Every structure is written in C-alpha cells, then in structure tokens.
Amino acid sequence: MLSGCNRNYEILGPYSLGFDGTHLVIGVCEDMTISGVRLSQTTGARRADDTRVVWTAVGDLHARSGDTMIVAGQNSGLRNSIALDDVNPVPGSRFDLGLNDISEASLSAAFEIPDDGLAPGAWLTPLGEIRDTPCEPDDPTVGE
C-alpha cells in the first residue's frame, strides 16, 4: 500500500491510535482527504501467523488535523468493507495502519501496544509515546 520515497511514513505517518474504552480510534494529525483505510492487527509470539485485517473502508472523508475515526465504526464519508468489532489494544500487539489520500498517495503508521496496555482516553504515537490528545503541535510526524 506504500508508494513514493519517504520511508518514514512506513512507521511514522501523521496518525495516532487511541482507545475510548470500547473502540479503537485513529487520530489524523494532518489535513487530508482520505479515500481508503486499512488496519491490521498482529498478536502472539509468532506474529507472521497471527495477523488479521480488522478494518478496511473506502470513500471520501475530508479530515482536518485533530479529527478522529472510529475503527470499524460509522465514519462520515467512508464505507466499511471489513469491520471487525472485537478489536482491542492487547498489550504487545501491533497495529499497522495504511491510508490513501485523494491523490492516491499512501501514508502509513505502525503502533506497538505497550506492555501495560492502552488506557481509555490515551493516545499512542508511532514513536511509542503516550499522549493526552490525538495530535500535538510538536508532533515530529506532522508535516513530514
């Protein structure tokens, strides 16, 4: 799903991963029009064997920096293709996110859930930092 030469987007896309106590939530940290989303979850010691796609959606979502999307939920402008509702931030699991913007550029991020989990209301960055908000002005991934 990646294209182009900026390899930083492989793991450091302009996104965050949150948990509202029931659903995973994606924070978008850059203005963009999203045309496609894919989120996979990898768990277990043998990660290659334990990966599943938990959410795919297509459409035309105009997101502003700081907006959020509910994983597998109803997001205005997106139509779910795959929407698993049993997705939880299991400690040690990894989530790989890929988004296409309207120009068909692909941006992605990877999130490793810390050993102590992801508390409701907390936001995880691709760098492994826990924050109180989805996006912060000093976020090194914004604007890359």
N, C-alpha and C positions, 0 to 999 in steps of 0.2 A: 504494500500500500504506500510505501515511501517513494518519492521521486525527488529529483534535484540533487544538489551537492551539499546542503547544510546538514551534516551528520549529527549535529547537536540536537536536532528535532527527533532523532531516534529515541532519546530518553528525556529530553528537556523541553518538550513542547510547552506552549503557553497555557497550561492547564493545571488544575489541582483536583484532588479526589477527596470528597467528604462523605460523611455518614450522618443521616438525620435521625438515626435510631431505628429506622425501618428500611430505608432505601439508600443505596449509594447515590452520590450526586457528583456531577462533573462541574467544576468551576472553569469558566472560559475567561482567560486573562488577556485577551486581545480582541479588538473589534473584528468580526468576520461574519461572512455568510456561510453557514455550514450546509453542505449538500449531502454528506454521508458520515456515519459514525459506526465504528466497530470497536467493541470492548471484549477482551478475552481475559479469563482468569486461569491462573496456573497455581496448583496446590500440590502438596506432597513432596517427598524426598526425590522422587523420580519425575521431575517436572515435565519432561518431554511427554510422559504418558498421561499426565493429569491436567491437560489444558482443554478448556471448553470456551466456546464463544457464548457470551451471556447477553450481548445486546448488539443488534445492528439496526440502523434506521437510515432512511433517505428522505430528502425533501429540500427545503429551502428555509432555514432558520437564521434570521438576522440577529446575531448575538453581539452584545456590547461587552466590553471588559467588565468583569464582575458578575455577569449573568451566570445562571446555573441551569443544568439539565438533569432531570431525574433519570437515572439509569433504568431502562425498560419501562419508563413511565410515559405519560402523555405530555409531550413537549410540542408546543405550538409550532407548526411548520415542518415537523418531522413525522414520518410514518414508520412505525416499527416493523421490521421483518422477523427478527428474533428478539424475544423479550422474556428472559427467564426471571422469575420473581423470587427465586431462592438464593440471591447473590448477597453474601455477607463478607465484610472485611476480615477474613480469617487470618490471625497472626501468622506471618511467614509466607502468605500467598502473594502473588504478583498479579497486577492488572496491567495489561498492555492496551493502550488507547490509540486509535488512529482516526483522524478526522480529515475529510476533504472539504476544502472551501469551494466557493462557487467557481473559482478559476481552475478547479481540479488539482490544485496544489495539495499535497498530502503532508500533514503535520501529525506528530505522534508523541506520546509520553509513556513512560513506564513508572509504575508505583509499587514499591515493596512495602507491604503492611508490616509495621514494627512488631516485635515480639510481644509487646503489651497491648497490641490491637490499635484500633482507631475509634476513639470515643465519639459519641454523638456531639455534633457541633464543631468538631475538629476538622482541619483541612490538611491533607498531606501533599507536599510538593514532590516533583520528580527527583529532587535532591535529597528527599527523606526528611525534610523539616516539617514539623507540625506547627500550624498557624491557627489563628482565631477567625480569619476571613479567607475567602477563596483566592483573592488576589491582593497583593500589596504593591505599592509604587516602587519599592526597591527590589522587586522580584527579578532575579537575573535572567529569567526565561522570557520576560515580556519584551517584545520588540526585537528579538534575535532574528 
